[in-house]
Amino acid sequence: MLPNEGLHDYSVAAEFYDGVKAYEERPDVQFFVDAAAAAGGPVLEVGCGTGRVLLPCARAGARMTGLDLSDGMLKVLHAKLEKEPAEVRARVNIVKGDMRAFELNERFSLATIPFRPFQHLLTVPEQRACLQSIRKHLLPGGRLILDVYDPNLKLLLDERRKQESGVEACFDLPGGRKVERRFRVAAVHFCRQVQDVELIYYVTHSDGTQERIVDAFPMRYFFRYEMQNLLESEGFVIEALYGDYKRTPRDAMPGDALCELVFMAKKEG
Ligand SMILES: C[S@@+](CC[C@H](N)C(=O)[O-])C[C@H]1O[C@@H](n2cnc3c(N)ncnc32)[C@H](O)[C@@H]1O
């Protein structure tokens, strides 16, 4: 039985997610669209959320299955999908499921897990279970693209991150509400490699009243060779490691760059 400690259901985030500029502007969408097109077969997106990446891949012609555990995020995705043309809808299959243990009646050419859902898995047994479930669903020679944030030691030690920061452009929600999002890292648990993250939404209602909504959750951080060992020990061969979505090799970037670890892996055997 896997622990439930790290599971975060995104019920607070779901309503706000598509309005957050930092998510909307993430430079990863075209990268995943290109990868899905190159896969030459069906694609599984693990932790698909509201379809930020999944829908553009489907619009570009890929057959997409999206798996997610959050009712809230999937509700948003279903509503968006209903507005898509029939041919796009026909290419999308949405499944509610836990990435740590799922069983689908299909095998895929490519599995992706974009924008760090893997960091919700706090323990090694959960991480291994997820990689095993994904591997089982890949066709022979199938590929996996997995991204995590590259932990920056200076940032991890920076106590200023306990203060709320990151005020972004306000966005509007139905009902005349205006939202401002901030974030902070309440604590870093160095021994467990976990950060307690808080996303803080300041909502101003149409009558002027204000609400402060805190979405607090733990996130695991992974070091490069730890992630490499995990992938290799679960039957994946690493074909490339990028530091961004322009396919810049991580090794070509400064050691302390604020970047991603984008693992391009292939099912072994
Ligand atoms: C940061 S969002 C990324 C969503 C989407 N891939 C994107 O790029 O916008 C992380 C997603 O992972 C999902 N998630 C977290 N834990 C999960 C689990 N155990 N099984 C399935 N999905 C999970 C969340 O519900 C959420 O939708």
Ligand as a Chemical Component Dictionary entry (heavy atoms), coordinates in Angstrom:
data_LIG
# 
_chem_comp.id                   LIG 
_chem_comp.type                 NON-POLYMER 
_chem_comp.pdbx_formal_charge   0 
_chem_comp.three_letter_code    LIG 
# 
loop_
_chem_comp_atom.comp_id 
_chem_comp_atom.atom_id 
_chem_comp_atom.alt_atom_id 
_chem_comp_atom.type_symbol 
_chem_comp_atom.charge 
_chem_comp_atom.model_Cartn_x 
_chem_comp_atom.model_Cartn_y 
_chem_comp_atom.model_Cartn_z 
_chem_comp_atom.pdbx_ordinal 
LIG C1  C1  C 0  1.318  21.265 -12.277 1  
LIG S1  S1  S 1  -0.051 20.343 -12.825 2  
LIG C2  C2  C 0  0.452  19.964 -14.484 3  
LIG C3  C3  C 0  -0.741 19.806 -15.392 4  
LIG C4  C4  C 0  -0.414 19.718 -16.874 5  
LIG N1  N1  N 0  0.461  18.597 -17.185 6  
LIG C5  C5  C 0  0.229  21.008 -17.354 7  
LIG O1  O1  O 0  1.352  20.935 -17.863 8  
LIG O2  O2  O -1 -0.379 22.067 -17.247 9  
LIG C6  C6  C 0  0.172  18.781 -11.996 10 
LIG C7  C7  C 0  -0.954 17.793 -12.262 11 
LIG O3  O3  O 0  -0.580 16.521 -11.720 12 
LIG C8  C8  C 0  -1.752 15.923 -11.205 13 
LIG N2  N2  N 0  -1.414 14.888 -10.217 14 
LIG C9  C9  C 0  -0.800 15.060 -9.021  15 
LIG N3  N3  N 0  -0.672 13.880 -8.388  16 
LIG C10 C10 C 0  -1.218 12.947 -9.217  17 
LIG C11 C11 C 0  -1.379 11.528 -9.142  18 
LIG N4  N4  N 0  -0.949 10.829 -8.071  19 
LIG N5  N5  N 0  -1.935 10.885 -10.189 20 
LIG C12 C12 C 0  -2.380 11.583 -11.279 21 
LIG N6  N6  N 0  -2.260 12.914 -11.403 22 
LIG C13 C13 C 0  -1.689 13.593 -10.384 23 
LIG C14 C14 C 0  -2.523 17.075 -10.583 24 
LIG O4  O4  O 0  -3.888 16.752 -10.373 25 
LIG C15 C15 C 0  -2.285 18.175 -11.610 26 
LIG O5  O5  O 0  -3.309 18.213 -12.555 27 
# 
loop_
_chem_comp_bond.comp_id 
_chem_comp_bond.atom_id_1 
_chem_comp_bond.atom_id_2 
_chem_comp_bond.value_order 
_chem_comp_bond.pdbx_ordinal 
LIG C1  S1  SING 1  
LIG S1  C2  SING 2  
LIG S1  C6  SING 3  
LIG C2  C3  SING 4  
LIG C3  C4  SING 5  
LIG C4  N1  SING 6  
LIG C4  C5  SING 7  
LIG C5  O1  DOUB 8  
LIG C5  O2  SING 9  
LIG C6  C7  SING 10 
LIG C7  O3  SING 11 
LIG C7  C15 SING 12 
LIG O3  C8  SING 13 
LIG C8  N2  SING 14 
LIG C8  C14 SING 15 
LIG N2  C9  SING 16 
LIG N2  C13 SING 17 
LIG C9  N3  DOUB 18 
LIG N3  C10 SING 19 
LIG C10 C11 SING 20 
LIG C10 C13 DOUB 21 
LIG C11 N4  SING 22 
LIG C11 N5  DOUB 23 
LIG N5  C12 SING 24 
LIG C12 N6  DOUB 25 
LIG N6  C13 SING 26 
LIG C14 O4  SING 27 
LIG C14 C15 SING 28 
LIG C15 O5  SING 29 
# 
